[in-house]
Amino acid sequence: MSKKDPKTESAKVVPFPPSASAPLPPAAKSAREAKLRSEKKWGVEVMSVGFCILPSLLFRAQHRLGLKSTHLAVILQLAEFWWHDDKLPFPKKQTIAERMGLKEKQVQRLIAELQKRGYVERKVRKTPHGQTSNEYDLSGLVKKLQELAPEFIEAAAAKRKAERRGGLRIKTA
């Protein structure tokens, strides 16, 4: 069995259209170029393990969303398992707990808090042998971020406009 060299192996990159609300920076117009920039920042070996694309708004609106750092960490763990837009992530609570250095009960409580806020919906999955790990629907969080996006876009535009005018000026009497 031969080991693949991450430096020479070309990963399949699926280009995605830039959205109007979050344009790609001019230097990263192509998915390939974005991949190369990420490899330059993080290293080829680190990036070969995998990556997860997340909207910056999730981080910028953390306080507005009322997310403690542990809530955000759970969301990041769930997002890391959300590979396809049409398939919900279904990691075991045990896996999330081990990754975060918490007990399963703590993860369960954090997910319940996210559920109470409407950001995550837990869906029971069953097999012929009984219950297995739950699925986690993040569409509530996605909807909330979509609601906040125009406000953040407007604030960023106002900031750029003020910077073009030479910064904010305070009128004196």
Beta strands, then each sheet from edge to edge (+ up, - down):
strand 1: 121-127
strand 2: 130-137
sheet 1: 1+ 2-
end
